């Protein structure tokens, strides 16, 4: 790791800070699709080969770094919270009344506490649910983890600019310590500690990509480090630490690469618009996918036909349109959050690849 040296402020990226990157948006769209597939029809091999959650945090760190450089810490935090929280509030506007109507106040296993609705407004801990309403909150840990990274973003930016290597390695070292030297408590504080440790280096690699710190590391060294992390992951025998090591390895390699993306310009407009749509409705799709997948499974099971209930293809054919319907109904919230006019489908501009420096 010593090949990454302490850096002075470096030149801004070639593309403007506000420019969309086909490479970044394609990776983000692929990660979202992979998460959906994992929830709808779990594919173990795909999960192992493509650790989408680490990639999503890495890309989020990259986009946040661009905002920090452009607008400063306070403006970035406000902007990111404005983009993150309204889709959660839209979900809560549906989930909370339904859970109350289905007996949350008198739930013998998970009764409602007075502060539970507050965590649906600002999820400093995982938004809570009743026993009946657990489907609404299965995936919301990501929003809680993202929120904490956003709140820490200015401090991490300051640290990253001054001590890039120690800052990059600190979360990974904490993850190793949590897996060996001490046990993280199973409570809201422990959740924050573990997700910060598990995904922190991926988030900071996004900073490193934006500041071109990664560009200073030869590709051969990046692949060597990634391979070493992969071997360590295999030796961890499927433990949570193995996922951290492998996810970090993949993010390191993927964010170091700067492909020309000339092939992207030759894709059909429909496919590029799909990539843009997934990015424009990313948070809405994420928070609604699991409830809609559950509804899809419920509808399929109601048929009582084994050929349908046991078919992964039927599951996809049912859950995809249900999820799309939820995005149509609630996606406009992301437009309002971004100070745009609300629309059923966002206005989408076809991206063109930006010139990239030669890989070294």
N, C-alpha and C positions, 0 to 999 in steps of 0.2 A: 504493500500500500504506500510505501514511501515515494513511489513515482508520482503521486499527486502532491504537489508542493503547495505551501501556503501562498495564496494569491493576493495580488493587489486587485482593485477593481478592473474588470476586463471590458472589452468592447461589447456593445450591445449586439444582439443577434442580427444576422443579415436581414431577415424579414422584420417588418415593423412589429411592435409589440401587440398591435391589435389584429394583425393578419392571422387568418385561420391556417393551420397546417394540415394538409391532407394526411400526412403520416400520423400525426397525433390524433386527428379525428377518426381515422380508420382504426387505429388501435383501440380507441375508446369505444367505438361502436362494436368492435369485435368482443371486447371485454363485457359489454352489456349483454350482447347476444349469448355469450358463454354462460353468464350468470343465469339468464333466463332458462337456457337449456338444462343447466344443472338443477334448477328448481323444478322444472317441468318433467324432465326425463333424465334423472341423474346418469351421467356418463363418467365413470371413475377415471378412465384414461385421459379424457379431455381435461378434467379438473387438474390432473397432475401435470400435463404438458403445458397447460395455459393457465397459470395462477392469476386469474383475472382481478381478484381483489387487490393484490399487490400492484398490479399494473394500473388499476384505477387510482390508487393512492399516489403512485409515481406521476401519472399524468396530471392529477389534481395539484400536486406540488409544483409541477412545471408551469401550469396555468396561473397558479397563485403567485409564483415568483415573478412572472411577467406583470401581474397586477401590482405587486409590491414595488417593482422598479418604476412602474409608470405613475402610480398614484400614492405611494406611501402606505404606511401601516394602517392608520385609522380608516382611510378610505377603502382599502382592500378588505378589511374585516367587515365593514358595513356592507360593502357590495356583495361579498361572499355569503354573508348571513341572509341578505335579501334574496339571493338566488336559491339558497338551501332551504330556508324555513317555510315559505308559503306552500310548497307542495306537501310538506308534512302537515301543515295546518288544514289543507284541503282533505287529506286522508283522515285527520282527526275529526273534522266536521261530520264525517260519515261514521267513523268507527266509534267515537265516544257515545253518541246517542244510541247506536245499536247495542253497545255493551250495557248501557244503563237499562235499556228496554228488556234485555235478556238477563237481568238480575245481578249486575255487577255489585250493587250496594250490599247485597246479601250473599255474595259468593263465599261459600265456606272455605275454599282453598286460597283464593286471591281476592279478598274483599278490597273495595276501593278505599284508598286513603285520601285525606283532604288535599294533599299536595300532588296527587297523581296527574290531574289535568295540567298542572304547571309544566310537567316534563314533556307534554305534548306541545307546549308553546316554545320552550327552550330545553332541548334534550341534553342536558348536562349528564344525565344518566339515561339508560335505555327507557323509552316511553313504555309505561306499564299497560297491562291489559288484564281483563278477566279471564277466567278459564275458557269461557266460550269464545272470547275474542282474540285468542292467541295468534290466529292467522294474520292479524293486522300488524303484528310487531316483530315477526320472525326476522325480517331483514333490516330492521331499523337501527340495529347496532352500528351499521355503517354511517348513518347520519350522525349518530352520537360521536363516533370516532372522528369523522370529518369535521364536526363542529369544534372539537378540542384542537385539532390541527390548525383550523382557521384562527382560533383564539391565540394559539401559540405562534402563529405565522410570523408576526413582526420580530419577536424575540429570536426565533430560529433563523430568520433572514440575517439578523445582526450577527449571530454566532457563526453562521455559515460563511459570511463575508470575511470574518477575521480568523477563524480556525476551522477551515473546511474539513480536514481529515478527522480530527477528534469529534467534531459535530456529526459527521456522517456515521462514524463508527459507534457513537454513544448508544443509540437505540438498539443496535444489533448486540452490543455488549450487554445491555440491560436484558434483552431477550434470553441470551445465554445464561445470565445470572438467575433470571426467573425460572429457568428450566433446570437449574442444577444447585445453585447455592442457597436459594430460599424459595418458598412457595408464595405465590401471589394470592391474597385472600379472594374468596369468591363473593364479592360485593361490588357496588358501583365504583368504589375507589380502585379496587383491583382490576375491574374491567378497563378503566382508563389507563392504568399503568401498563397492562398487557398489550392493549391495542397500540399504545404509543410506542412500546418497545417493538412489537411485531411489524408494524407498518412504517415506523418512523424513518428508517433508512431509505425505504422506497420513496417516501415523501421528499426527503432531502436530496435524493438522486434527481428528482425533478428540478429542484433548485440548481443542482450542479449542471444539469443539461442546459438550463436557461442561461446560466452564467458562463457556459462553455468550459467549465472546469473539467468535465468529462472528455472534452475534445482534446485535452492535453495528454490524455492517457492513450498510449498506442493500443490499437485494436487487439493485437496479440496478447497484451497484458490483461485487457478486459476479459477476453475469452478464457485466459488462464485463471484469473480470479473467479470468474463465473463457474468454471469447471471444478475448482477447488471447493467452492460453496456447495455445488451439486454433490460432490463426493461426501462432504460432511453431512449433507441432508440424508443421503442414503444410509450413512452410518448411524443416524439418529433414529432409525427403525420406525418411521411413520409417526413420530411424536409431533406435538405442535411446533417444536423447534425445527424439525425437518421441513415443515411447510414454510416457516420463516426464512430459512436458509435458501431453499429453492426459489421461493418467490422473489427474494432479494437478488438472487443470481440472475433470474430472467429479466427483472427490471433494469439491472445494471447493463446487461448486454443490449436490451431493446432501446434504452434511452441513449446509449452511446452511439448507436447507429444513426446515420443521417442519409437514408437512401434518397435518390433523386426523385422517386415517385413519378417518373415519366409515364409509366404504365397506367397510372391513375387517370390521366387525361384521356386515355383511350377506352375507359370503361363506359358502358351505357349510362346516359343521363339518369335513368331510373335508379340504378344502383348507387350512383353518387348522391342522388337526392335522398335515398334511404339512409346513407351514412350521415348526411347532414341532419335528417329528421331525428335519428337516434340521439345525436348530440344535442339537438335543440330541446328534446323532451326527455333527457337522461334521468333527471331526478323523479319526474312523474312516473316514468316507466319503471324505475327501480322500486318506488314505494308501493305501486299498485300491482306489480307482477304476481307476488305470492298470493294475495287475496283472490285475484282472478284465476290463478292456477287452481286454487282450492275450489272455487266455484265450478271450474271446468271438470275437476275430478268428481265433484258431487253430482253434476249433471250426467256424466258418463256412468257413474255407479247406479244412478236411478234407473237406467235402462235394464240392469240386471242381465245383460248379455255378455258372457265371458269373452267373446271375440272382440268386443269393444272395450271392456274394462281392463283387459290385459294388453292392449295395443298401445305402444308408445306413439305410433303415428296418429292414432285417433286422439290421443291426449294433446298432441301438438295442434292438430286441426281444430280442436275445440278451444284450447287455451290461447292460441295466438289471436284470433278475432276478439275474444273477450278482453284480453289485455289491450288490444288496439282500441276497443270501445272505451275502456277506462281512460286511455291517453287522450282520446278525442273529447271526452267529457270534462277532464280536469287539466289537460295540458296547457290550456290558456292561462292558467295561474302562473306558469313560468314566463309567459309574455308580460303579464302585469308586473311580476317581480323584476323583470329586466327593463321596465319602463317602456314597453312596446304596447301597441294596440292589441287587445286580446283577439286571438284567431283560433279556429278549430285546428287548422294546420298552420305551422309557422311559415313565414316568408323565407324561402330557401334560395340562397345564391350558390351556383355551382363554383366550387373552388378550383383554382388552378395551382399546380405545384410551384413552389417558390424555389429559386436557385439555392443550391446547397454547396457548401465548401467541400472540397475533396476529402474523402475519408483518409485518415492517417493511422 
